[in-house]
């Protein structure tokens, strides 16, 4: 994360109305806390101002719940990398990501352009193979809880990564990364940042809105070059919304929670399908499945709760 964040997270680059690199996030702090979980005993906090580019063209111009999932994906990953118990600074790969709206989020607080929100990230556990983080997001003005997030990651990264980030070799790795950063393009300007709605576009969308495909492009990817887990969450919300509108007979159904389970990575294309799981008068639980176009193997599944 020393370099400009590539791909999908460029869409979220605007802080306090100006372009920024992730390392320039304002009001970033670590707060000591007695550890009861085996983590570092610290909570990472930072303040984020919702940019208009992530809200425009979405229902009622609200910041999507899945966009919070994308941010929670990255900020919890930073915390896991930096946790003292994660001695080789492993970033790992996501196995599960969930976001649940709090009362403030259900009332639309903290979901408008310009709203200031505080993220609090705590690494719950770092083990030999798994890392777990909890994230709470609060509205700065009212203190209301907007949402909570949970993130689980499989940490082993292979022998080469373990060597590059070992205690003895890490200084050389940092020096080389600093050398590479000389040639990194400057941060995107406000005019260059794409609207989130324009980034998540489907191809081959069926007339019934029950299936679609996406072509994986650079602006959909994480730093490893595969489809970003948070980007999948945004696609899932977009895919599931038409069905929720139809089944619940509402123009603007509310997505209360999103639960992502990841099975494999993808770099080229994905086929999406949406299916209802549980339907009641005022609530809907639906599934959006991502599969490889080539052989149909699962990439991920999103379970969405609507009301």
One Martini backbone bead per residue (centre of mass of N, CA, C, O) as a GRO file, in nm:
protein
  307
    1UNK     BB    1   0.051   0.067   0.007
    2UNK     BB    2   0.268   0.275  -0.103
    3UNK     BB    3   0.113   0.291  -0.348
    4UNK     BB    4  -0.098   0.353  -0.569
    5UNK     BB    5  -0.410   0.255  -0.588
    6UNK     BB    6  -0.537   0.021  -0.775
    7UNK     BB    7  -0.821   0.025  -0.936
    8UNK     BB    8  -1.110   0.024  -0.760
    9UNK     BB    9  -1.008   0.235  -0.525
   10UNK     BB   10  -1.000   0.496  -0.699
   11UNK     BB   11  -1.306   0.572  -0.652
   12UNK     BB   12  -1.217   0.650  -0.327
   13UNK     BB   13  -0.996   0.904  -0.327
   14UNK     BB   14  -1.176   1.117  -0.194
   15UNK     BB   15  -1.070   1.368   0.042
   16UNK     BB   16  -1.200   1.647   0.139
   17UNK     BB   17  -1.232   1.722  -0.183
   18UNK     BB   18  -0.964   1.554  -0.250
   19UNK     BB   19  -0.700   1.414  -0.359
   20UNK     BB   20  -0.553   1.085  -0.271
   21UNK     BB   21  -0.376   0.884  -0.080
   22UNK     BB   22  -0.400   0.648   0.149
   23UNK     BB   23  -0.152   0.763   0.325
   24UNK     BB   24  -0.328   1.060   0.343
   25UNK     BB   25  -0.519   1.011   0.555
   26UNK     BB   26  -0.712   1.164   0.765
   27UNK     BB   27  -0.712   1.101   1.101
   28UNK     BB   28  -0.496   0.892   1.164
   29UNK     BB   29  -0.518   0.629   1.419
   30UNK     BB   30  -0.394   0.475   1.723
   31UNK     BB   31  -0.561   0.288   1.982
   32UNK     BB   32  -0.523   0.179   2.278
   33UNK     BB   33  -0.588  -0.172   2.383
   34UNK     BB   34  -0.689  -0.424   2.553
   35UNK     BB   35  -0.609  -0.750   2.498
   36UNK     BB   36  -0.849  -1.040   2.427
   37UNK     BB   37  -0.748  -1.186   2.124
   38UNK     BB   38  -0.427  -1.161   2.017
   39UNK     BB   39  -0.372  -0.893   1.935
   40UNK     BB   40  -0.238  -0.564   1.954
   41UNK     BB   41  -0.435  -0.357   2.114
   42UNK     BB   42  -0.559  -0.197   1.862
   43UNK     BB   43  -0.716   0.093   1.709
   44UNK     BB   44  -0.811   0.190   1.397
   45UNK     BB   45  -0.847   0.531   1.279
   46UNK     BB   46  -1.070   0.701   1.040
   47UNK     BB   47  -1.155   0.964   0.818
   48UNK     BB   48  -1.445   0.999   0.595
   49UNK     BB   49  -1.544   1.149   0.285
   50UNK     BB   50  -1.810   1.145   0.086
   51UNK     BB   51  -1.818   1.115  -0.244
   52UNK     BB   52  -2.009   1.189  -0.515
   53UNK     BB   53  -1.901   0.958  -0.715
   54UNK     BB   54  -2.043   0.723  -0.519
   55UNK     BB   55  -2.365   0.828  -0.557
   56UNK     BB   56  -2.421   0.884  -0.831
   57UNK     BB   57  -2.692   0.696  -0.975
   58UNK     BB   58  -2.801   0.609  -0.719
   59UNK     BB   59  -3.031   0.551  -0.505
   60UNK     BB   60  -3.092   0.864  -0.387
   61UNK     BB   61  -2.784   0.927  -0.369
   62UNK     BB   62  -2.656   0.682  -0.216
   63UNK     BB   63  -2.442   0.515  -0.031
   64UNK     BB   64  -2.354   0.210  -0.068
   65UNK     BB   65  -2.324  -0.067   0.116
   66UNK     BB   66  -2.104  -0.200  -0.072
   67UNK     BB   67  -1.902   0.035  -0.038
   68UNK     BB   68  -1.842  -0.028   0.252
   69UNK     BB   69  -1.728  -0.306   0.193
   70UNK     BB   70  -1.482  -0.206   0.031
   71UNK     BB   71  -1.354  -0.042   0.261
   72UNK     BB   72  -1.344  -0.267   0.476
   73UNK     BB   73  -1.160  -0.449   0.325
   74UNK     BB   74  -0.909  -0.256   0.328
   75UNK     BB   75  -0.882  -0.156   0.628
   76UNK     BB   76  -0.855  -0.445   0.748
   77UNK     BB   77  -0.605  -0.522   0.589
   78UNK     BB   78  -0.415  -0.313   0.706
   79UNK     BB   79  -0.441  -0.413   1.001
   80UNK     BB   80  -0.337  -0.699   0.953
   81UNK     BB   81  -0.060  -0.620   0.843
   82UNK     BB   82   0.010  -0.427   1.112
   83UNK     BB   83   0.003  -0.642   1.307
   84UNK     BB   84   0.211  -0.776   1.545
   85UNK     BB   85   0.123  -1.083   1.493
   86UNK     BB   86   0.205  -1.011   1.182
   87UNK     BB   87   0.527  -1.048   1.112
   88UNK     BB   88   0.504  -1.083   0.773
   89UNK     BB   89   0.276  -0.905   0.650
   90UNK     BB   90   0.011  -1.045   0.571
   91UNK     BB   91  -0.269  -1.019   0.352
   92UNK     BB   92  -0.401  -1.224   0.192
   93UNK     BB   93  -0.728  -1.383   0.158
   94UNK     BB   94  -1.053  -1.378   0.117
   95UNK     BB   95  -1.347  -1.552   0.269
   96UNK     BB   96  -1.499  -1.313   0.441
   97UNK     BB   97  -1.773  -1.062   0.403
   98UNK     BB   98  -1.945  -0.818   0.616
   99UNK     BB   99  -2.253  -0.609   0.623
  100UNK     BB  100  -2.431  -0.402   0.870
  101UNK     BB  101  -2.680  -0.211   0.942
  102UNK     BB  102  -2.759   0.043   1.129
  103UNK     BB  103  -2.968   0.276   1.240
  104UNK     BB  104  -2.839   0.508   1.083
  105UNK     BB  105  -2.832   0.367   0.803
  106UNK     BB  106  -3.144   0.315   0.787
  107UNK     BB  107  -3.185   0.648   0.800
  108UNK     BB  108  -2.933   0.769   0.606
  109UNK     BB  109  -2.688   0.793   0.770
  110UNK     BB  110  -2.380   0.825   0.614
  111UNK     BB  111  -2.501   0.842   0.275
  112UNK     BB  112  -2.388   1.126   0.188
  113UNK     BB  113  -2.256   1.372   0.036
  114UNK     BB  114  -2.002   1.480   0.274
  115UNK     BB  115  -2.001   1.283   0.478
  116UNK     BB  116  -1.874   1.211   0.801
  117UNK     BB  117  -1.668   0.924   0.884
  118UNK     BB  118  -1.588   0.665   1.122
  119UNK     BB  119  -1.331   0.431   1.148
  120UNK     BB  120  -1.313   0.113   1.333
  121UNK     BB  121  -1.031  -0.107   1.378
  122UNK     BB  122  -1.017  -0.459   1.477
  123UNK     BB  123  -0.804  -0.708   1.561
  124UNK     BB  124  -0.900  -1.018   1.683
  125UNK     BB  125  -0.720  -1.231   1.499
  126UNK     BB  126  -0.394  -1.400   1.479
  127UNK     BB  127  -0.283  -1.664   1.294
  128UNK     BB  128  -0.135  -1.892   1.098
  129UNK     BB  129  -0.399  -1.882   0.873
  130UNK     BB  130  -0.579  -1.659   1.027
  131UNK     BB  131  -0.780  -1.351   0.997
  132UNK     BB  132  -0.950  -1.101   1.213
  133UNK     BB  133  -1.201  -0.836   1.162
  134UNK     BB  134  -1.340  -0.535   1.300
  135UNK     BB  135  -1.600  -0.290   1.198
  136UNK     BB  136  -1.680   0.052   1.278
  137UNK     BB  137  -1.936   0.292   1.176
  138UNK     BB  138  -1.952   0.651   1.217
  139UNK     BB  139  -2.109   0.941   1.270
  140UNK     BB  140  -1.982   1.244   1.344
  141UNK     BB  141  -2.227   1.426   1.418
  142UNK     BB  142  -2.416   1.193   1.583
  143UNK     BB  143  -2.282   0.887   1.640
  144UNK     BB  144  -2.403   0.696   1.460
  145UNK     BB  145  -2.459   0.381   1.342
  146UNK     BB  146  -2.410   0.261   1.024
  147UNK     BB  147  -2.193   0.012   1.048
  148UNK     BB  148  -2.085  -0.330   1.027
  149UNK     BB  149  -1.782  -0.538   1.013
  150UNK     BB  150  -1.657  -0.849   0.862
  151UNK     BB  151  -1.322  -1.014   0.843
  152UNK     BB  152  -1.176  -1.286   0.656
  153UNK     BB  153  -0.840  -1.442   0.636
  154UNK     BB  154  -0.607  -1.601   0.436
  155UNK     BB  155  -0.254  -1.583   0.496
  156UNK     BB  156  -0.093  -1.753   0.324
  157UNK     BB  157   0.178  -1.655   0.063
  158UNK     BB  158   0.441  -1.793   0.057
  159UNK     BB  159   0.781  -1.805   0.040
  160UNK     BB  160   0.850  -1.534  -0.098
  161UNK     BB  161   0.689  -1.348   0.083
  162UNK     BB  162   0.813  -1.436   0.355
  163UNK     BB  163   1.097  -1.337   0.277
  164UNK     BB  164   1.046  -1.032   0.201
  165UNK     BB  165   0.889  -0.999   0.510
  166UNK     BB  166   1.112  -1.044   0.679
  167UNK     BB  167   1.308  -0.910   0.917
  168UNK     BB  168   1.581  -0.907   0.740
  169UNK     BB  169   1.448  -0.818   0.443
  170UNK     BB  170   1.253  -0.570   0.472
  171UNK     BB  171   1.443  -0.325   0.422
  172UNK     BB  172   1.488  -0.397   0.119
  173UNK     BB  173   1.194  -0.393   0.030
  174UNK     BB  174   1.142  -0.096   0.103
  175UNK     BB  175   1.362   0.028  -0.076
  176UNK     BB  176   1.248  -0.081  -0.346
  177UNK     BB  177   0.971   0.050  -0.324
  178UNK     BB  178   1.081   0.341  -0.318
  179UNK     BB  179   1.209   0.327  -0.598
  180UNK     BB  180   0.944   0.265  -0.759
  181UNK     BB  181   0.781   0.530  -0.672
  182UNK     BB  182   0.910   0.737  -0.867
  183UNK     BB  183   0.715   0.614  -1.124
  184UNK     BB  184   0.457   0.702  -1.013
  185UNK     BB  185   0.173   0.817  -1.057
  186UNK     BB  186  -0.020   1.048  -0.987
  187UNK     BB  187  -0.286   1.127  -0.849
  188UNK     BB  188  -0.598   1.151  -0.897
  189UNK     BB  189  -0.829   1.350  -1.006
  190UNK     BB  190  -1.149   1.441  -0.988
  191UNK     BB  191  -1.191   1.410  -1.307
  192UNK     BB  192  -1.062   1.103  -1.318
  193UNK     BB  193  -1.271   0.993  -1.139
  194UNK     BB  194  -1.487   0.755  -1.142
  195UNK     BB  195  -1.788   0.659  -1.131
  196UNK     BB  196  -1.920   0.397  -0.975
  197UNK     BB  197  -2.151   0.339  -1.180
  198UNK     BB  198  -1.941   0.318  -1.428
  199UNK     BB  199  -1.770   0.073  -1.323
  200UNK     BB  200  -2.048  -0.100  -1.284
  201UNK     BB  201  -2.080  -0.300  -1.564
  202UNK     BB  202  -2.276  -0.483  -1.772
  203UNK     BB  203  -2.303  -0.788  -1.958
  204UNK     BB  204  -2.546  -0.973  -2.077
  205UNK     BB  205  -2.823  -0.875  -1.985
  206UNK     BB  206  -3.108  -0.986  -1.897
  207UNK     BB  207  -3.445  -0.917  -1.926
  208UNK     BB  208  -3.491  -1.033  -1.616
  209UNK     BB  209  -3.232  -0.973  -1.431
  210UNK     BB  210  -3.093  -1.281  -1.359
  211UNK     BB  211  -2.850  -1.227  -1.566
  212UNK     BB  212  -2.483  -1.192  -1.612
  213UNK     BB  213  -2.189  -1.010  -1.717
  214UNK     BB  214  -1.830  -0.964  -1.659
  215UNK     BB  215  -1.554  -0.766  -1.741
  216UNK     BB  216  -1.237  -0.772  -1.642
  217UNK     BB  217  -1.081  -0.485  -1.524
  218UNK     BB  218  -0.858  -0.275  -1.386
  219UNK     BB  219  -1.101  -0.118  -1.222
  220UNK     BB  220  -1.170  -0.415  -1.061
  221UNK     BB  221  -0.901  -0.441  -0.905
  222UNK     BB  222  -0.646  -0.549  -0.724
  223UNK     BB  223  -0.310  -0.557  -0.650
  224UNK     BB  224  -0.312  -0.868  -0.777
  225UNK     BB  225  -0.522  -0.859  -1.046
  226UNK     BB  226  -0.803  -0.917  -0.923
  227UNK     BB  227  -1.112  -0.936  -0.829
  228UNK     BB  228  -1.255  -0.738  -0.616
  229UNK     BB  229  -1.437  -0.792  -0.336
  230UNK     BB  230  -1.586  -0.514  -0.330
  231UNK     BB  231  -1.678  -0.521  -0.625
  232UNK     BB  232  -1.858  -0.767  -0.593
  233UNK     BB  233  -2.055  -0.630  -0.398
  234UNK     BB  234  -2.156  -0.411  -0.593
  235UNK     BB  235  -2.260  -0.601  -0.810
  236UNK     BB  236  -2.460  -0.751  -0.626
  237UNK     BB  237  -2.643  -0.513  -0.561
  238UNK     BB  238  -2.714  -0.446  -0.857
  239UNK     BB  239  -2.832  -0.731  -0.922
  240UNK     BB  240  -3.049  -0.750  -0.675
  241UNK     BB  241  -3.243  -0.499  -0.699
  242UNK     BB  242  -3.463  -0.567  -0.914
  243UNK     BB  243  -3.580  -0.809  -0.756
  244UNK     BB  244  -3.657  -0.647  -0.501
  245UNK     BB  245  -3.854  -0.454  -0.636
  246UNK     BB  246  -4.051  -0.673  -0.740
  247UNK     BB  247  -4.110  -0.845  -0.480
  248UNK     BB  248  -4.163  -0.578  -0.280
  249UNK     BB  249  -4.286  -0.333  -0.425
  250UNK     BB  250  -4.029  -0.124  -0.459
  251UNK     BB  251  -3.835   0.141  -0.553
  252UNK     BB  252  -3.652   0.149  -0.254
  253UNK     BB  253  -3.489  -0.079  -0.142
  254UNK     BB  254  -3.329  -0.206   0.149
  255UNK     BB  255  -3.003  -0.280   0.233
  256UNK     BB  256  -2.904  -0.439   0.530
  257UNK     BB  257  -2.721  -0.681   0.406
  258UNK     BB  258  -2.387  -0.833   0.339
  259UNK     BB  259  -2.265  -1.163   0.230
  260UNK     BB  260  -1.938  -1.280   0.166
  261UNK     BB  261  -1.815  -1.559  -0.031
  262UNK     BB  262  -1.494  -1.701  -0.106
  263UNK     BB  263  -1.336  -1.931  -0.352
  264UNK     BB  264  -1.207  -1.750  -0.594
  265UNK     BB  265  -1.037  -1.621  -0.855
  266UNK     BB  266  -1.043  -1.338  -1.103
  267UNK     BB  267  -0.933  -1.190  -1.445
  268UNK     BB  268  -1.174  -1.186  -1.684
  269UNK     BB  269  -1.464  -1.338  -1.601
  270UNK     BB  270  -1.824  -1.320  -1.507
  271UNK     BB  271  -2.105  -1.496  -1.386
  272UNK     BB  272  -2.441  -1.394  -1.305
  273UNK     BB  273  -2.683  -1.483  -1.040
  274UNK     BB  274  -3.027  -1.461  -0.926
  275UNK     BB  275  -3.181  -1.571  -0.604
  276UNK     BB  276  -3.424  -1.662  -0.406
  277UNK     BB  277  -3.460  -1.773  -0.061
  278UNK     BB  278  -3.646  -1.555   0.107
  279UNK     BB  279  -4.001  -1.479   0.139
  280UNK     BB  280  -4.182  -1.192   0.237
  281UNK     BB  281  -4.367  -0.921   0.269
  282UNK     BB  282  -4.093  -0.724   0.376
  283UNK     BB  283  -3.883  -0.955   0.289
  284UNK     BB  284  -3.544  -1.039   0.150
  285UNK     BB  285  -3.358  -1.325   0.045
  286UNK     BB  286  -3.060  -1.326  -0.155
  287UNK     BB  287  -2.869  -1.459  -0.437
  288UNK     BB  288  -2.530  -1.403  -0.565
  289UNK     BB  289  -2.363  -1.561  -0.828
  290UNK     BB  290  -2.022  -1.635  -0.902
  291UNK     BB  291  -1.881  -1.735  -1.222
  292UNK     BB  292  -1.710  -1.898  -1.441
  293UNK     BB  293  -1.727  -1.890  -1.782
  294UNK     BB  294  -1.567  -2.148  -1.869
  295UNK     BB  295  -1.679  -2.374  -1.611
  296UNK     BB  296  -1.868  -2.268  -1.352
  297UNK     BB  297  -1.707  -2.197  -1.125
  298UNK     BB  298  -1.686  -2.067  -0.821
  299UNK     BB  299  -1.614  -1.744  -0.674
  300UNK     BB  300  -1.891  -1.632  -0.541
  301UNK     BB  301  -2.116  -1.520  -0.266
  302UNK     BB  302  -2.419  -1.332  -0.220
  303UNK     BB  303  -2.603  -1.227   0.070
  304UNK     BB  304  -2.919  -1.061   0.071
  305UNK     BB  305  -3.087  -0.807   0.272
  306UNK     BB  306  -3.424  -0.701   0.244
  307UNK     BB  307  -3.691  -0.412   0.285
   0.00000   0.00000   0.00000
